[in-house]
Amino acid sequence: MAMAAPAKVVLGCIAFGIFWVLAVFPAVPFLPIGRTAGSLLGAMLMVIFRVISPDDAYDAIDLPILGLLFGTMVVSVFLEKADMFKYLGKLLSWKSRGGKDLLFRICIVSAISSALFTNDTCCVVLTEFVLKLARQNNLPPQPFLLALASSSNIGSAATPMGNPQNLVIAVQSGISFGNFLAGLFPAVLVGGLVNAAILLCYFWKLLSVDKDEEVASTVGEVVAEADMTSHRFSPATMSHLTCMNSQEFASAMDSFARSPSLSGEFGHTCSLRCRTNSVDTDVQNASGIESMRASNASREVAEGAGNPQREEGVSSRRVCRSFSSRRCGSRGEASLQASESKETSMERWKGRIWKTCVYLVTLGMLISLLMGLNMSWTAITAALALVVLDFKDACPCLEKVSYSLLIFFCGMFITVDGFNKTGIPSALWDFLEPYSRIDRASGVALLSLVILVLSNVASNVATVLLLGARIAASAALISPAEGMRAWLILAWVSTVAGNLTLLGSAANLIVCEQARRVQYFSYNLSFLGHLRFGVPSTLVVTGIGLLLVRSY
């Protein structure tokens, strides 16, 4: 593709540069609008600058990718509701035999779960549990957080639904789910084991200490056994207010923030007021009951004084009435307890049947994908089947879907397509193509290095969108099998490249932010702390995996 007019090239670079800055650094001081708004801004500038027409902008949005992403997110929400991730967390702590065993389990569980439920979801739901598990056993958190982030990235390379760039590759290349899994599974298996071995060697001395005194002194008894067993996982959700509307909530919080003294006394005052009202009501009710009892007793005494027989009858009736009331009360309590236990048993069975249905639908979705059915419609069908089986209002579950991610993809599709029309990516590839042919070892090494650098500079999804079709077309000139292998190499390298730096993958950032925000026992995973492990692990795992990637 020839270079566009100079004005179009300059304006396209400006729009793409704004998108890149906001995608990599979403909270820049001069424009802290975030990644989602940044992608929409880049897309809008591409249209305003006439780098891409409005019709071409709409055509650039890849609906099959968005459908597949939406369907997998809905299925993940229902799996979380069915306690799938809680069972995964219990599997980590079941009969653990020390820090090394726990580290290896985290690598295996996070790799498998990320291949089936995306690496971002895996990191969101398991970070806090892993941190609690490390603190409970008085172990340093850094090895386990690195194991979670790096293994989830490596494991997500195995399937098209493991991460967003794999979704793009699977849809654009037309590779079936089974061929994708078969081509990358050996690399993922060996790469995951090598990554676990590097982690064990890197932190061997640290994990060999029986108790970490620094951690033990700071944590104390914060993480109790009951806290571990009652931990509830949940993906990132959108706020759902049912008590008041957004304006009332905002005004209330604004007035609360403006009154520092009020923030400290508000809960105490409300609780005292509620307690006072309840006490007054109880006193009034008690006094009324006592007065009624006293009046009835005085009337019975007066009547009994004039008639001894009546007094005996009254006393006998009183005894019979009290006995019958006690007997009726005991029968009522017994019947109430029986009905409650029966309802509890029925609810328990209904819950088990519903969970089984969720797991069966998910298994059916995976089997359908392995059979080669359309991935996007298969995921959407499974999501809607779970919505119908739930037989409730689907809004609370659908609100947990990350619509901001879907909007981010829409803006990125338009921005990247506009940047492609400037001709710069084509000129860059024309320069590299003679040295990057995948039928030579040097070509594979150079291509992997380019993908590795671009994935950390421009993000892995943008790298796939910019170079994917060009790399595959160049390899297809050698043979159709080499064209498929080029797609798989792109999937492997762009995914494992996320382990190089803390900013290389969204999963890394999720682990870092989740660990930093946990109350009482938070941990700050630093950039340099990640880099010291990320560089050797990424280079070794990438090189070993390239030898095992095969096309079928």
C-alpha positions as CSV (number, residue, x, y, z in Angstrom):
1,M,0.0,0.0,0.0
2,A,1.4,3.4,-1.0
3,M,1.8,6.2,1.4
4,A,-1.1,8.6,1.6
5,A,-0.9,12.4,1.1
6,P,1.4,14.2,3.6
7,A,-1.5,16.0,5.3
8,K,-3.4,12.8,5.7
9,V,-0.3,11.0,7.1
10,V,0.4,13.8,9.6
11,L,-3.2,14.0,10.8
12,G,-3.5,10.2,11.0
13,C,-0.3,10.1,13.1
14,I,-1.7,12.8,15.5
15,A,-4.9,10.9,16.0
16,F,-3.1,7.6,16.5
17,G,-0.6,9.2,18.8
18,I,-3.4,10.6,21.0
19,F,-5.0,7.2,21.1
20,W,-1.7,5.5,22.0
21,V,-0.9,7.9,24.8
22,L,-4.3,7.5,26.4
23,A,-4.3,3.7,26.0
24,V,-0.9,3.3,27.6
25,F,-1.2,6.1,30.1
26,P,-4.9,6.5,30.8
27,A,-4.5,9.2,33.5
28,V,-2.2,11.7,31.9
29,P,-2.4,15.1,33.7
30,F,-3.4,17.1,30.6
31,L,-6.2,14.8,29.6
32,P,-7.2,12.2,32.3
33,I,-10.2,10.7,30.4
34,G,-9.2,7.0,30.5
35,R,-8.6,4.3,27.9
36,T,-12.2,4.0,26.7
37,A,-12.8,7.6,26.1
38,G,-9.3,7.9,24.6
39,S,-10.1,5.2,22.0
40,L,-13.3,7.0,21.0
41,L,-11.4,10.3,20.8
42,G,-8.9,8.7,18.5
43,A,-11.6,7.2,16.3
44,M,-13.5,10.6,16.1
45,L,-10.3,12.4,15.1
46,M,-9.7,9.9,12.3
47,V,-13.1,10.7,10.9
48,I,-12.9,14.5,11.5
49,F,-9.4,14.7,9.9
50,R,-10.9,12.7,6.9
51,V,-8.3,10.0,7.3
52,I,-11.2,7.5,7.2
53,S,-14.7,8.1,6.0
54,P,-17.7,7.5,8.3
55,D,-18.9,4.5,6.4
56,D,-15.4,2.9,6.5
57,A,-15.3,3.7,10.2
58,Y,-18.5,1.6,10.8
59,D,-17.2,-1.1,8.5
60,A,-13.9,-1.3,10.5
61,I,-15.8,-2.4,13.7
62,D,-15.5,-6.2,13.8
63,L,-18.8,-7.4,15.1
64,P,-17.9,-11.1,15.4
65,I,-15.0,-10.2,17.8
66,L,-17.4,-8.1,19.9
67,G,-20.0,-10.9,19.9
68,L,-17.4,-13.5,21.0
69,L,-16.1,-11.2,23.7
70,F,-19.6,-10.3,25.0
71,G,-20.6,-14.0,25.1
72,T,-17.6,-15.1,27.0
73,M,-18.0,-12.3,29.5
74,V,-21.6,-13.3,30.2
75,V,-20.7,-17.0,30.6
76,S,-17.9,-16.0,33.0
77,V,-20.5,-14.0,35.1
78,F,-22.8,-17.0,35.4
79,L,-19.9,-19.3,36.2
80,E,-18.9,-16.9,39.0
81,K,-22.6,-17.0,40.2
82,A,-22.4,-20.8,40.2
83,D,-19.3,-20.6,42.5
84,M,-16.9,-21.9,39.9
85,F,-14.1,-19.5,41.0
86,K,-14.7,-20.2,44.6
87,Y,-14.1,-23.9,43.9
88,L,-10.9,-22.9,42.1
89,G,-9.8,-20.9,45.1
90,K,-10.4,-23.8,47.4
91,L,-8.4,-26.1,45.1
92,L,-5.4,-23.8,45.7
93,S,-5.5,-24.2,49.5
94,W,-6.6,-27.9,49.6
95,K,-3.9,-29.9,51.5
96,S,-1.2,-27.5,50.6
97,R,2.4,-28.6,51.5
98,G,4.2,-25.3,51.8
99,G,5.1,-22.3,49.7
100,K,6.6,-24.2,46.7
101,D,3.6,-26.5,46.4
102,L,1.3,-23.5,46.6
103,L,3.3,-21.6,44.0
104,F,3.1,-24.5,41.5
105,R,-0.7,-24.8,42.1
106,I,-1.2,-21.2,41.4
107,C,0.7,-21.5,38.1
108,I,-1.4,-24.6,37.0
109,V,-4.8,-23.3,38.1
110,S,-4.4,-19.8,36.7
111,A,-3.1,-21.1,33.4
112,I,-6.1,-23.5,32.9
113,S,-8.7,-21.0,34.1
114,S,-7.4,-18.2,31.9
115,A,-7.5,-20.5,28.8
116,L,-11.2,-21.0,29.5
117,F,-12.4,-17.7,31.0
118,T,-9.8,-15.1,29.7
119,N,-6.7,-14.0,31.6
120,D,-8.3,-10.7,32.8
121,T,-11.2,-12.5,34.4
122,C,-8.9,-15.0,36.1
123,C,-6.7,-12.2,37.5
124,V,-9.8,-10.2,38.7
125,V,-11.3,-13.1,40.7
126,L,-8.2,-14.8,42.0
127,T,-5.8,-12.0,43.0
128,E,-7.4,-11.2,46.4
129,F,-7.7,-14.9,47.3
130,V,-4.0,-15.6,46.4
131,L,-2.9,-12.6,48.5
132,K,-5.0,-13.8,51.4
133,L,-3.6,-17.3,51.0
134,A,0.0,-16.0,51.1
135,R,-0.7,-13.8,54.1
136,Q,-2.4,-16.6,56.0
137,N,0.6,-18.9,55.6
138,N,3.0,-16.0,56.4
139,L,4.6,-16.1,53.0
140,P,5.8,-13.2,50.9
141,P,3.1,-12.2,48.4
142,Q,5.4,-11.3,45.4
143,P,6.2,-14.8,44.1
144,F,2.5,-15.7,44.1
145,L,1.3,-12.5,42.5
146,L,3.9,-12.9,39.7
147,A,2.9,-16.6,39.3
148,L,-0.7,-15.6,38.9
149,A,-0.1,-12.8,36.3
150,S,2.6,-14.6,34.3
151,S,0.8,-18.0,34.2
152,S,-2.5,-16.5,33.3
153,N,-0.9,-14.7,30.3
154,I,0.8,-17.9,29.2
155,G,-2.2,-20.1,29.6
156,S,-4.5,-17.7,27.8
157,A,-2.5,-18.3,24.6
158,A,-3.9,-21.8,24.3
159,T,-7.5,-20.9,23.1
160,P,-9.1,-18.1,21.0
161,M,-11.1,-17.0,24.1
162,G,-8.1,-16.7,26.3
163,N,-7.4,-13.1,25.6
164,P,-8.6,-10.3,23.2
165,Q,-5.7,-10.6,20.7
166,N,-6.4,-14.3,20.3
167,L,-10.1,-13.4,19.5
168,V,-8.9,-11.1,16.8
169,I,-6.5,-13.7,15.3
170,A,-9.1,-16.5,15.4
171,V,-11.7,-14.4,13.6
172,Q,-9.4,-12.8,11.0
173,S,-7.5,-16.0,10.2
174,G,-10.5,-18.4,10.2
175,I,-8.6,-21.0,12.3
176,S,-10.9,-23.3,14.1
177,F,-11.0,-23.7,17.8
178,G,-9.5,-27.2,17.7
179,N,-6.7,-26.3,15.3
180,F,-5.9,-23.3,17.4
181,L,-5.7,-25.4,20.6
182,A,-3.7,-28.2,18.9
183,G,-1.2,-25.7,17.4
184,L,-0.4,-23.9,20.6
185,F,-1.1,-26.4,23.4
186,P,2.4,-27.9,23.4
187,A,4.0,-24.5,23.6
188,V,1.6,-23.4,26.4
189,L,2.2,-26.6,28.4
190,V,6.0,-26.6,28.2
191,G,6.1,-22.8,28.5
192,G,4.0,-22.8,31.6
193,L,6.1,-25.5,33.3
194,V,9.3,-23.6,32.4
195,N,7.8,-20.4,33.8
196,A,6.9,-22.2,37.0
197,A,10.5,-23.6,37.2
198,I,11.9,-20.1,36.8
199,L,9.7,-18.8,39.5
200,L,10.8,-21.6,41.9
201,C,14.5,-21.0,41.1
202,Y,14.1,-17.3,41.5
203,F,12.3,-17.4,44.8
204,W,13.7,-20.7,46.2
205,K,15.4,-19.3,49.2
206,L,12.5,-16.9,50.0
207,L,10.0,-19.8,49.9
208,S,12.3,-22.1,51.9
209,V,11.9,-20.0,55.0
210,D,9.4,-21.5,57.4
211,K,7.9,-18.2,58.5
212,D,8.3,-14.7,57.1
213,E,8.7,-12.7,60.3
214,E,8.1,-9.4,58.7
215,V,4.8,-10.6,57.2
216,A,3.8,-12.3,60.4
217,S,4.4,-9.2,62.5
218,T,2.4,-6.9,60.2
219,V,-0.5,-9.2,59.4
220,G,-1.2,-10.9,62.7
221,E,-4.6,-12.6,62.8
222,V,-6.3,-10.5,60.1
223,V,-6.7,-13.4,57.7
224,A,-8.6,-16.0,59.6
225,E,-9.7,-19.4,58.4
226,A,-13.3,-18.3,58.3
227,D,-12.3,-15.4,56.1
228,M,-10.7,-17.8,53.6
229,T,-13.7,-20.1,53.4
230,S,-16.3,-17.3,53.1
231,H,-14.4,-15.3,50.5
232,R,-16.6,-14.4,47.6
233,F,-15.3,-13.8,44.1
234,S,-16.8,-11.4,41.7
235,P,-15.6,-9.9,38.3
236,A,-15.4,-6.2,37.8
237,T,-19.0,-4.9,38.0
238,M,-20.9,-1.7,37.2
239,S,-22.6,0.0,40.2
240,H,-26.2,-0.9,40.6
241,L,-28.2,1.4,42.9
242,T,-31.7,0.4,43.9
243,C,-32.3,2.6,47.0
244,M,-31.9,6.0,45.4
245,N,-31.3,7.4,42.0
246,S,-27.9,8.7,40.9
247,Q,-28.6,12.4,41.5
248,E,-29.7,11.7,45.1
249,F,-26.8,9.5,45.7
250,A,-24.4,12.1,44.3
251,S,-25.9,14.9,46.3
252,A,-25.8,12.9,49.5
253,M,-22.2,11.9,49.0
254,D,-21.3,15.5,48.2
255,S,-22.8,16.8,51.4
256,F,-21.2,14.0,53.3
257,A,-17.8,14.9,51.9
258,R,-18.2,18.6,52.7
259,S,-18.8,17.8,56.4
260,P,-15.8,16.1,57.9
261,S,-17.2,16.0,61.3
262,L,-20.5,14.6,60.0
263,S,-18.7,11.7,58.4
264,G,-17.5,10.5,61.7
265,E,-20.7,11.0,63.6
266,F,-23.3,10.1,61.0
267,G,-23.4,6.4,61.5
268,H,-23.3,6.7,65.3
269,T,-26.1,9.2,65.3
270,C,-28.3,7.1,63.0
271,S,-27.7,4.0,65.0
272,L,-28.5,5.7,68.3
273,R,-31.7,7.2,66.8
274,C,-32.8,3.8,65.5
275,R,-32.0,2.2,68.9
276,T,-33.9,4.9,70.8
277,N,-37.0,4.6,68.6
278,S,-37.0,0.9,68.9
279,V,-36.6,1.1,72.7
280,D,-39.4,3.6,73.0
281,T,-41.7,1.4,70.9
282,D,-40.8,-1.7,73.0
283,V,-41.5,0.2,76.2
284,Q,-44.9,1.4,75.0
285,N,-45.8,-2.1,73.8
286,A,-44.7,-3.7,77.1
287,S,-46.6,-1.1,79.2
288,G,-49.8,-1.7,77.2
289,I,-49.6,-5.4,77.6
290,E,-48.9,-5.2,81.3
291,S,-51.9,-2.9,81.8
292,M,-54.2,-5.2,79.9
293,R,-53.0,-8.2,82.0
294,A,-53.5,-6.3,85.2
295,S,-57.0,-5.2,84.4
296,N,-58.0,-8.8,83.4
297,A,-56.5,-10.2,86.6
298,S,-58.3,-7.6,88.8
299,R,-61.7,-8.4,87.1
300,E,-61.2,-12.1,87.5
301,V,-60.3,-11.6,91.2
302,A,-63.4,-9.5,91.9
303,E,-65.7,-11.9,90.2
304,G,-64.1,-14.9,92.0
305,A,-64.4,-13.2,95.4
306,G,-68.1,-13.2,95.2
307,N,-68.4,-16.7,93.8
308,P,-66.0,-19.4,95.1
309,Q,-67.2,-21.9,92.5
310,R,-66.6,-19.4,89.7
311,E,-63.1,-18.8,91.1
312,E,-62.4,-22.5,90.9
313,G,-63.8,-22.7,87.4
314,V,-61.8,-19.7,86.4
315,S,-58.5,-21.1,87.8
316,S,-59.2,-24.5,86.1
317,R,-59.9,-22.9,82.8
318,R,-56.8,-20.8,83.2
319,V,-54.7,-23.9,83.8
320,C,-56.2,-25.7,80.8
321,R,-55.8,-22.6,78.6
322,S,-52.1,-22.2,79.5
323,F,-51.5,-25.9,78.9
324,S,-53.3,-25.9,75.6
325,S,-51.5,-22.8,74.5
326,R,-48.2,-24.3,75.4
327,R,-49.1,-27.5,73.5
328,C,-50.3,-25.5,70.5
329,G,-47.2,-23.4,70.7
330,S,-44.9,-26.3,70.7
331,R,-46.8,-27.9,67.8
332,G,-46.6,-24.7,65.9
333,E,-42.9,-24.3,66.4
334,A,-42.3,-27.9,65.4
335,S,-44.4,-27.5,62.2
336,L,-42.7,-24.2,61.4
337,Q,-39.3,-25.7,61.8
338,A,-40.3,-28.7,59.6
339,S,-41.6,-26.4,56.9
340,E,-38.5,-24.2,57.1
341,S,-36.2,-27.2,56.8
342,K,-38.2,-28.6,53.9
343,E,-38.0,-25.2,52.1
344,T,-34.2,-25.1,52.8
345,S,-33.7,-28.6,51.5
346,M,-35.7,-27.7,48.3
347,E,-33.7,-24.5,47.8
348,R,-30.5,-26.4,48.2
349,W,-31.5,-28.9,45.6
350,K,-32.7,-26.2,43.2
351,G,-29.3,-24.5,43.6
352,R,-27.4,-27.7,42.9
353,I,-29.5,-28.4,39.8
354,W,-29.0,-24.8,38.5
355,K,-25.3,-25.0,39.1
356,T,-25.2,-28.3,37.2
357,C,-27.0,-26.7,34.3
358,V,-24.6,-23.8,34.2
359,Y,-21.6,-26.2,34.0
360,L,-23.3,-28.4,31.4
361,V,-24.1,-25.3,29.2
362,T,-20.4,-24.2,29.5
363,L,-19.2,-27.7,28.6
364,G,-21.5,-27.7,25.6
365,M,-20.1,-24.4,24.5
366,L,-16.6,-25.8,24.7
367,I,-17.5,-28.9,22.8
368,S,-19.3,-26.9,20.1
369,L,-16.2,-24.7,19.7
370,L,-14.0,-27.8,19.3
371,M,-16.4,-29.1,16.7
372,G,-15.7,-26.0,14.6
373,L,-19.0,-24.1,15.0
374,N,-19.0,-20.4,14.6
375,M,-17.3,-19.1,17.8
376,S,-19.1,-15.8,18.1
377,W,-22.6,-17.2,17.8
378,T,-21.7,-20.2,19.9
379,A,-20.7,-18.0,22.8
380,I,-23.7,-15.7,22.4
381,T,-26.0,-18.8,22.3
382,A,-24.5,-20.2,25.5
383,A,-24.8,-16.8,27.2
384,L,-28.5,-16.5,26.3
385,A,-29.2,-20.1,27.4
386,L,-27.8,-19.3,30.8
387,V,-29.9,-16.1,31.0
388,V,-33.1,-18.2,30.2
389,L,-32.1,-20.9,32.7
390,D,-31.6,-18.4,35.4
391,F,-35.3,-17.5,35.0
392,K,-34.8,-14.0,36.6
393,D,-34.3,-10.5,35.6
394,A,-31.0,-10.5,33.7
395,C,-30.1,-6.9,34.4
396,P,-27.9,-7.6,37.5
397,C,-25.9,-10.2,35.6
398,L,-25.6,-8.2,32.4
399,E,-24.5,-5.1,34.3
400,K,-21.3,-7.1,35.3
401,V,-20.3,-7.2,31.6
402,S,-17.5,-4.8,30.9
403,Y,-19.2,-2.6,28.3
404,S,-16.3,-0.1,28.5
405,L,-14.0,-2.8,27.1
406,L,-16.4,-3.4,24.2
407,I,-16.5,0.4,23.5
408,F,-12.7,0.5,23.7
409,F,-12.5,-2.2,21.1
410,C,-14.9,-0.2,18.8
411,G,-12.8,2.9,19.0
412,M,-9.5,0.9,18.6
413,F,-10.8,-0.8,15.4
414,I,-11.6,2.6,13.8
415,T,-8.3,4.2,15.0
416,V,-6.1,1.3,13.8
417,D,-7.9,1.1,10.5
418,G,-7.4,4.8,9.9
419,F,-3.7,4.5,10.8
420,N,-3.4,1.7,8.3
421,K,-4.8,3.9,5.6
422,T,-1.9,6.3,6.1
423,G,0.5,3.7,4.7
424,I,3.0,3.8,7.5
425,P,2.4,0.2,8.8
426,S,2.8,-1.1,5.2
427,A,6.0,0.8,4.7
428,L,7.4,-0.5,8.0
429,W,6.5,-4.1,7.0
430,D,7.9,-3.7,3.5
431,F,11.2,-2.8,5.1
432,L,11.2,-5.8,7.5
433,E,9.6,-8.5,5.3
434,P,12.8,-9.6,3.6
435,Y,14.4,-10.3,6.9
436,S,11.4,-11.7,8.7
437,R,10.4,-14.8,6.7
438,I,9.3,-17.6,9.0
439,D,11.0,-20.3,6.9
440,R,14.3,-19.2,8.4
441,A,15.3,-19.3,12.1
442,S,16.8,-15.7,11.8
443,G,13.5,-14.5,10.3
444,V,11.4,-16.0,13.1
445,A,13.8,-14.5,15.7
446,L,13.6,-11.0,14.1
447,L,9.8,-11.2,13.7
448,S,9.4,-12.3,17.3
449,L,11.5,-9.4,18.5
450,V,9.5,-6.9,16.5
451,I,6.2,-8.3,17.9
452,L,7.7,-8.4,21.4
453,V,8.7,-4.7,21.3
454,L,5.5,-3.5,19.6
455,S,3.3,-5.4,22.0
456,N,4.8,-3.6,25.0
457,V,4.9,-0.2,23.2
458,A,1.6,-0.1,21.3
459,S,-0.3,-3.0,23.1
460,N,-0.6,-6.5,21.9
461,V,-4.1,-6.1,20.4
462,A,-3.0,-3.0,18.3
463,T,0.1,-4.9,17.2
464,V,-2.1,-7.8,15.9
465,L,-4.4,-5.4,14.1
466,L,-1.5,-3.6,12.5
467,L,0.7,-6.4,11.4
468,G,-1.4,-9.6,11.6
469,A,-2.8,-9.7,8.0
470,R,0.6,-8.6,6.5
471,I,2.6,-11.3,8.4
472,A,0.1,-14.0,7.4
473,A,0.0,-12.9,3.8
474,S,3.8,-12.9,3.5
475,A,4.0,-16.4,5.1
476,A,1.2,-17.7,2.9
477,L,3.3,-17.1,-0.2
478,I,5.6,-19.9,1.1
479,S,2.7,-22.3,1.8
480,P,-0.8,-22.3,3.3
481,A,0.5,-24.2,6.3
482,E,3.1,-21.5,6.9
483,G,0.4,-18.9,6.7
484,M,-1.5,-20.6,9.6
485,R,1.7,-21.0,11.5
486,A,2.4,-17.3,11.2
487,W,-0.9,-16.5,12.8
488,L,-0.1,-19.0,15.7
489,I,3.4,-17.5,16.1
490,L,1.8,-14.0,16.3
491,A,-0.7,-15.3,19.0
492,W,2.1,-16.9,21.0
493,V,4.6,-14.1,21.0
494,S,2.1,-11.2,21.4
495,T,0.5,-13.0,24.4
496,V,3.7,-14.0,26.2
497,A,5.1,-10.5,25.5
498,G,2.7,-9.3,28.2
499,N,5.0,-10.8,30.8
500,L,8.0,-8.6,29.8
501,T,6.9,-5.5,31.8
502,L,4.2,-4.5,34.2
503,L,2.6,-2.4,31.4
504,G,2.7,-5.2,28.8
505,S,-0.6,-6.8,29.7
506,A,-3.9,-5.7,31.2
507,A,-3.7,-8.8,33.4
508,N,-0.5,-7.5,35.0
509,L,-2.1,-4.2,35.8
510,I,-5.2,-5.9,37.2
511,V,-3.1,-8.0,39.6
512,C,-1.1,-4.9,40.6
513,E,-4.2,-2.8,41.3
514,Q,-6.2,-5.5,43.0
515,A,-3.3,-6.3,45.3
516,R,-2.7,-2.7,46.1
517,R,-6.4,-2.0,47.1
518,V,-7.0,-5.0,49.3
519,Q,-7.8,-3.8,52.8
520,Y,-5.5,-4.6,55.8
521,F,-2.9,-6.7,53.9
522,S,-2.3,-4.9,50.6
523,Y,0.9,-5.3,48.6
524,N,2.5,-3.0,46.0
525,L,4.0,-4.9,43.1
526,S,6.5,-2.5,41.7
527,F,7.6,-2.0,38.1
528,L,11.2,-3.0,38.8
529,G,10.2,-6.0,40.9
530,H,8.2,-7.3,37.9
531,L,10.9,-6.4,35.4
532,R,13.6,-8.4,37.1
533,F,11.6,-11.6,36.7
534,G,9.7,-10.6,33.5
535,V,12.7,-10.1,31.2
536,P,14.4,-13.5,31.7
537,S,11.1,-15.4,31.9
538,T,9.6,-13.8,28.8
539,L,12.7,-14.4,26.6
540,V,13.2,-18.0,27.7
541,V,9.5,-19.0,27.5
542,T,9.0,-17.3,24.1
543,G,12.1,-19.0,22.6
544,I,11.1,-22.5,23.8
545,G,7.5,-22.0,22.7
546,L,8.5,-20.9,19.2
547,L,10.1,-24.4,18.7
548,L,6.8,-26.1,19.6
549,V,4.3,-24.0,17.6
550,R,2.8,-26.2,14.8
551,S,0.1,-25.7,12.2
552,Y,-2.4,-28.4,11.5
